[in-house]
Amino acid sequence: MAVSYKPVLWNRQKKKYDQILWMGIALILGCFAIFEFLLHPTITIETLIIRATAFTAIILLHIILMIGPLCRLDKRFLPLLYNRRHLGVSMFLIALVHAAFCIIQFHALGDTNPIASVFLSNPNYQEISQYPFQTLGFFALIILMLMAVSSHDFWLNNLSPKMWKQLHMSVYIAYALLILHIALGTLQYEKDLFYTILLWSGFLTISGLHLVAGWKTRSQLRAEQNALKQEGYFEVALLEEISEKRAKAVFVDGQNIAIFKYDGKVSAVSNICKHQMGPLGEGKIVDGCITCPWHGYQYYPGNGQSPPPFKEKLATYRVKIIKDKIWINPSPFPEGTAVEPAIINHG
């Protein structure tokens, strides 16, 4: 992950991914152009570009939205997920070409500013069949642009994974706007049912995949939670309740436990400092060590041991993270026992 902005560094996998991606894009554009010329021999180049880029962009967007649920349903789709941001940026660039040609073709020849004309040229905002659908596409393009420019790891690091995730979840808002954009445009200008059938087939496919994947995920989650309960685990906190390098103290089955979140991990140790029984959960991690707020005694979070030459040791506990929820097994290990921390998955 980049702390400072650096150009994208293409490795062999990324190059292969992008080569296949743009070969597929070229194939879609080429096939669409051929069919358009066969069906509409008098079509102008500008209109062809507008239609071809629109068709290609919406196909890519459907593929993007299908990758997530497909990966949850079958791990063999995971290779498509690894560089999905390249697919998203490519889709945005094609959508941008579509938008640019639309604005030039329909809004750049009058006295009104072309962008203003998108919103003012058709005042029928109260009529569904005559609604100015281009405004919906404009707002969708803004969302896609924000996602494209923030796709670099620099923004993931500086916005925080949570905020970055929320920003990129707005793709569903963009998708809804585009569905309305296309549907209302079809109502006004297209008499061929092909585009209507294609649009709603894609929408139903996306919706169906997300529903099935969601059902499977919930079933797996319930099974994992039941298994943890049988193993003696208790659900004790949400990840968001604990600040970075801080802790939450919990009492579970008679055990006083401090749960620390640090460096993408979560560990649990006894909440009682060996020095004068200070509350470690009210302290924080300093220089990689849990630091007691009373007198500064320190312990490694992964094994409860004090750094040399000190010899104090804490009991440690097993931790699991399931769907942003922290689970603790309150059966303590012998003091100073190393326990594998739970890894926080920001995906």
Secondary structure as a PSIPRED ss2 file (coil, helix, strand):
# PSIPRED VFORMAT (PSIPRED V4.0)

   1 M C   1.000  0.000  0.000
   2 A C   1.000  0.000  0.000
   3 V C   1.000  0.000  0.000
   4 S C   1.000  0.000  0.000
   5 Y C   1.000  0.000  0.000
   6 K C   1.000  0.000  0.000
   7 P C   1.000  0.000  0.000
   8 V C   1.000  0.000  0.000
   9 L C   1.000  0.000  0.000
  10 W C   1.000  0.000  0.000
  11 N C   1.000  0.000  0.000
  12 R H   0.000  1.000  0.000
  13 Q H   0.000  1.000  0.000
  14 K H   0.000  1.000  0.000
  15 K H   0.000  1.000  0.000
  16 K H   0.000  1.000  0.000
  17 Y H   0.000  1.000  0.000
  18 D H   0.000  1.000  0.000
  19 Q H   0.000  1.000  0.000
  20 I H   0.000  1.000  0.000
  21 L H   0.000  1.000  0.000
  22 W H   0.000  1.000  0.000
  23 M H   0.000  1.000  0.000
  24 G H   0.000  1.000  0.000
  25 I H   0.000  1.000  0.000
  26 A H   0.000  1.000  0.000
  27 L H   0.000  1.000  0.000
  28 I H   0.000  1.000  0.000
  29 L H   0.000  1.000  0.000
  30 G H   0.000  1.000  0.000
  31 C H   0.000  1.000  0.000
  32 F H   0.000  1.000  0.000
  33 A H   0.000  1.000  0.000
  34 I H   0.000  1.000  0.000
  35 F H   0.000  1.000  0.000
  36 E H   0.000  1.000  0.000
  37 F H   0.000  1.000  0.000
  38 L H   0.000  1.000  0.000
  39 L H   0.000  1.000  0.000
  40 H C   1.000  0.000  0.000
  41 P C   1.000  0.000  0.000
  42 T C   1.000  0.000  0.000
  43 I C   1.000  0.000  0.000
  44 T C   1.000  0.000  0.000
  45 I H   0.000  1.000  0.000
  46 E H   0.000  1.000  0.000
  47 T H   0.000  1.000  0.000
  48 L H   0.000  1.000  0.000
  49 I H   0.000  1.000  0.000
  50 I H   0.000  1.000  0.000
  51 R H   0.000  1.000  0.000
  52 A H   0.000  1.000  0.000
  53 T H   0.000  1.000  0.000
  54 A H   0.000  1.000  0.000
  55 F H   0.000  1.000  0.000
  56 T H   0.000  1.000  0.000
  57 A H   0.000  1.000  0.000
  58 I H   0.000  1.000  0.000
  59 I H   0.000  1.000  0.000
  60 L H   0.000  1.000  0.000
  61 L H   0.000  1.000  0.000
  62 H H   0.000  1.000  0.000
  63 I H   0.000  1.000  0.000
  64 I H   0.000  1.000  0.000
  65 L H   0.000  1.000  0.000
  66 M H   0.000  1.000  0.000
  67 I H   0.000  1.000  0.000
  68 G H   0.000  1.000  0.000
  69 P H   0.000  1.000  0.000
  70 L H   0.000  1.000  0.000
  71 C H   0.000  1.000  0.000
  72 R H   0.000  1.000  0.000
  73 L H   0.000  1.000  0.000
  74 D C   1.000  0.000  0.000
  75 K H   0.000  1.000  0.000
  76 R H   0.000  1.000  0.000
  77 F H   0.000  1.000  0.000
  78 L H   0.000  1.000  0.000
  79 P H   0.000  1.000  0.000
  80 L H   0.000  1.000  0.000
  81 L H   0.000  1.000  0.000
  82 Y C   1.000  0.000  0.000
  83 N C   1.000  0.000  0.000
  84 R H   0.000  1.000  0.000
  85 R H   0.000  1.000  0.000
  86 H H   0.000  1.000  0.000
  87 L H   0.000  1.000  0.000
  88 G H   0.000  1.000  0.000
  89 V H   0.000  1.000  0.000
  90 S H   0.000  1.000  0.000
  91 M H   0.000  1.000  0.000
  92 F H   0.000  1.000  0.000
  93 L H   0.000  1.000  0.000
  94 I H   0.000  1.000  0.000
  95 A H   0.000  1.000  0.000
  96 L H   0.000  1.000  0.000
  97 V H   0.000  1.000  0.000
  98 H H   0.000  1.000  0.000
  99 A H   0.000  1.000  0.000
 100 A H   0.000  1.000  0.000
 101 F H   0.000  1.000  0.000
 102 C H   0.000  1.000  0.000
 103 I H   0.000  1.000  0.000
 104 I H   0.000  1.000  0.000
 105 Q H   0.000  1.000  0.000
 106 F H   0.000  1.000  0.000
 107 H H   0.000  1.000  0.000
 108 A C   1.000  0.000  0.000
 109 L C   1.000  0.000  0.000
 110 G C   1.000  0.000  0.000
 111 D C   1.000  0.000  0.000
 112 T C   1.000  0.000  0.000
 113 N C   1.000  0.000  0.000
 114 P H   0.000  1.000  0.000
 115 I H   0.000  1.000  0.000
 116 A H   0.000  1.000  0.000
 117 S H   0.000  1.000  0.000
 118 V H   0.000  1.000  0.000
 119 F H   0.000  1.000  0.000
 120 L H   0.000  1.000  0.000
 121 S C   1.000  0.000  0.000
 122 N C   1.000  0.000  0.000
 123 P C   1.000  0.000  0.000
 124 N C   1.000  0.000  0.000
 125 Y C   1.000  0.000  0.000
 126 Q C   1.000  0.000  0.000
 127 E C   1.000  0.000  0.000
 128 I C   1.000  0.000  0.000
 129 S C   1.000  0.000  0.000
 130 Q C   1.000  0.000  0.000
 131 Y C   1.000  0.000  0.000
 132 P C   1.000  0.000  0.000
 133 F C   1.000  0.000  0.000
 134 Q H   0.000  1.000  0.000
 135 T H   0.000  1.000  0.000
 136 L H   0.000  1.000  0.000
 137 G H   0.000  1.000  0.000
 138 F H   0.000  1.000  0.000
 139 F H   0.000  1.000  0.000
 140 A H   0.000  1.000  0.000
 141 L H   0.000  1.000  0.000
 142 I H   0.000  1.000  0.000
 143 I H   0.000  1.000  0.000
 144 L H   0.000  1.000  0.000
 145 M H   0.000  1.000  0.000
 146 L H   0.000  1.000  0.000
 147 M H   0.000  1.000  0.000
 148 A H   0.000  1.000  0.000
 149 V H   0.000  1.000  0.000
 150 S C   1.000  0.000  0.000
 151 S C   1.000  0.000  0.000
 152 H C   1.000  0.000  0.000
 153 D H   0.000  1.000  0.000
 154 F H   0.000  1.000  0.000
 155 W H   0.000  1.000  0.000
 156 L H   0.000  1.000  0.000
 157 N H   0.000  1.000  0.000
 158 N H   0.000  1.000  0.000
 159 L H   0.000  1.000  0.000
 160 S C   1.000  0.000  0.000
 161 P H   0.000  1.000  0.000
 162 K H   0.000  1.000  0.000
 163 M H   0.000  1.000  0.000
 164 W H   0.000  1.000  0.000
 165 K H   0.000  1.000  0.000
 166 Q H   0.000  1.000  0.000
 167 L H   0.000  1.000  0.000
 168 H H   0.000  1.000  0.000
 169 M C   1.000  0.000  0.000
 170 S C   1.000  0.000  0.000
 171 V H   0.000  1.000  0.000
 172 Y H   0.000  1.000  0.000
 173 I H   0.000  1.000  0.000
 174 A H   0.000  1.000  0.000
 175 Y H   0.000  1.000  0.000
 176 A H   0.000  1.000  0.000
 177 L H   0.000  1.000  0.000
 178 L H   0.000  1.000  0.000
 179 I H   0.000  1.000  0.000
 180 L H   0.000  1.000  0.000
 181 H H   0.000  1.000  0.000
 182 I H   0.000  1.000  0.000
 183 A H   0.000  1.000  0.000
 184 L H   0.000  1.000  0.000
 185 G H   0.000  1.000  0.000
 186 T H   0.000  1.000  0.000
 187 L H   0.000  1.000  0.000
 188 Q H   0.000  1.000  0.000
 189 Y H   0.000  1.000  0.000
 190 E C   1.000  0.000  0.000
 191 K C   1.000  0.000  0.000
 192 D C   1.000  0.000  0.000
 193 L H   0.000  1.000  0.000
 194 F H   0.000  1.000  0.000
 195 Y H   0.000  1.000  0.000
 196 T H   0.000  1.000  0.000
 197 I H   0.000  1.000  0.000
 198 L H   0.000  1.000  0.000
 199 L H   0.000  1.000  0.000
 200 W H   0.000  1.000  0.000
 201 S H   0.000  1.000  0.000
 202 G H   0.000  1.000  0.000
 203 F H   0.000  1.000  0.000
 204 L H   0.000  1.000  0.000
 205 T H   0.000  1.000  0.000
 206 I H   0.000  1.000  0.000
 207 S H   0.000  1.000  0.000
 208 G H   0.000  1.000  0.000
 209 L H   0.000  1.000  0.000
 210 H H   0.000  1.000  0.000
 211 L H   0.000  1.000  0.000
 212 V H   0.000  1.000  0.000
 213 A H   0.000  1.000  0.000
 214 G H   0.000  1.000  0.000
 215 W H   0.000  1.000  0.000
 216 K H   0.000  1.000  0.000
 217 T H   0.000  1.000  0.000
 218 R H   0.000  1.000  0.000
 219 S H   0.000  1.000  0.000
 220 Q H   0.000  1.000  0.000
 221 L H   0.000  1.000  0.000
 222 R H   0.000  1.000  0.000
 223 A H   0.000  1.000  0.000
 224 E H   0.000  1.000  0.000
 225 Q H   0.000  1.000  0.000
 226 N H   0.000  1.000  0.000
 227 A H   0.000  1.000  0.000
 228 L H   0.000  1.000  0.000
 229 K H   0.000  1.000  0.000
 230 Q H   0.000  1.000  0.000
 231 E C   1.000  0.000  0.000
 232 G C   1.000  0.000  0.000
 233 Y C   1.000  0.000  0.000
 234 F E   0.000  0.000  1.000
 235 E E   0.000  0.000  1.000
 236 V E   0.000  0.000  1.000
 237 A E   0.000  0.000  1.000
 238 L E   0.000  0.000  1.000
 239 L H   0.000  1.000  0.000
 240 E H   0.000  1.000  0.000
 241 E H   0.000  1.000  0.000
 242 I C   1.000  0.000  0.000
 243 S C   1.000  0.000  0.000
 244 E C   1.000  0.000  0.000
 245 K C   1.000  0.000  0.000
 246 R E   0.000  0.000  1.000
 247 A E   0.000  0.000  1.000
 248 K E   0.000  0.000  1.000
 249 A E   0.000  0.000  1.000
 250 V E   0.000  0.000  1.000
 251 F E   0.000  0.000  1.000
 252 V E   0.000  0.000  1.000
 253 D C   1.000  0.000  0.000
 254 G C   1.000  0.000  0.000
 255 Q E   0.000  0.000  1.000
 256 N E   0.000  0.000  1.000
 257 I E   0.000  0.000  1.000
 258 A E   0.000  0.000  1.000
 259 I E   0.000  0.000  1.000
 260 F E   0.000  0.000  1.000
 261 K E   0.000  0.000  1.000
 262 Y E   0.000  0.000  1.000
 263 D C   1.000  0.000  0.000
 264 G C   1.000  0.000  0.000
 265 K E   0.000  0.000  1.000
 266 V E   0.000  0.000  1.000
 267 S E   0.000  0.000  1.000
 268 A E   0.000  0.000  1.000
 269 V E   0.000  0.000  1.000
 270 S E   0.000  0.000  1.000
 271 N C   1.000  0.000  0.000
 272 I E   0.000  0.000  1.000
 273 C C   1.000  0.000  0.000
 274 K C   1.000  0.000  0.000
 275 H C   1.000  0.000  0.000
 276 Q C   1.000  0.000  0.000
 277 M C   1.000  0.000  0.000
 278 G C   1.000  0.000  0.000
 279 P E   0.000  0.000  1.000
 280 L H   0.000  1.000  0.000
 281 G H   0.000  1.000  0.000
 282 E H   0.000  1.000  0.000
 283 G C   1.000  0.000  0.000
 284 K E   0.000  0.000  1.000
 285 I E   0.000  0.000  1.000
 286 V E   0.000  0.000  1.000
 287 D C   1.000  0.000  0.000
 288 G C   1.000  0.000  0.000
 289 C E   0.000  0.000  1.000
 290 I E   0.000  0.000  1.000
 291 T E   0.000  0.000  1.000
 292 C C   1.000  0.000  0.000
 293 P C   1.000  0.000  0.000
 294 W C   1.000  0.000  0.000
 295 H C   1.000  0.000  0.000
 296 G C   1.000  0.000  0.000
 297 Y C   1.000  0.000  0.000
 298 Q E   0.000  0.000  1.000
 299 Y E   0.000  0.000  1.000
 300 Y C   1.000  0.000  0.000
 301 P C   1.000  0.000  0.000
 302 G C   1.000  0.000  0.000
 303 N C   1.000  0.000  0.000
 304 G C   1.000  0.000  0.000
 305 Q E   0.000  0.000  1.000
 306 S C   1.000  0.000  0.000
 307 P C   1.000  0.000  0.000
 308 P C   1.000  0.000  0.000
 309 P C   1.000  0.000  0.000
 310 F C   1.000  0.000  0.000
 311 K C   1.000  0.000  0.000
 312 E C   1.000  0.000  0.000
 313 K E   0.000  0.000  1.000
 314 L C   1.000  0.000  0.000
 315 A C   1.000  0.000  0.000
 316 T E   0.000  0.000  1.000
 317 Y E   0.000  0.000  1.000
 318 R E   0.000  0.000  1.000
 319 V E   0.000  0.000  1.000
 320 K E   0.000  0.000  1.000
 321 I E   0.000  0.000  1.000
 322 I E   0.000  0.000  1.000
 323 K C   1.000  0.000  0.000
 324 D C   1.000  0.000  0.000
 325 K E   0.000  0.000  1.000
 326 I E   0.000  0.000  1.000
 327 W E   0.000  0.000  1.000
 328 I E   0.000  0.000  1.000
 329 N E   0.000  0.000  1.000
 330 P E   0.000  0.000  1.000
 331 S E   0.000  0.000  1.000
 332 P E   0.000  0.000  1.000
 333 F E   0.000  0.000  1.000
 334 P C   1.000  0.000  0.000
 335 E C   1.000  0.000  0.000
 336 G C   1.000  0.000  0.000
 337 T C   1.000  0.000  0.000
 338 A C   1.000  0.000  0.000
 339 V C   1.000  0.000  0.000
 340 E C   1.000  0.000  0.000
 341 P C   1.000  0.000  0.000
 342 A E   0.000  0.000  1.000
 343 I E   0.000  0.000  1.000
 344 I C   1.000  0.000  0.000
 345 N C   1.000  0.000  0.000
 346 H C   1.000  0.000  0.000
 347 G C   1.000  0.000  0.000
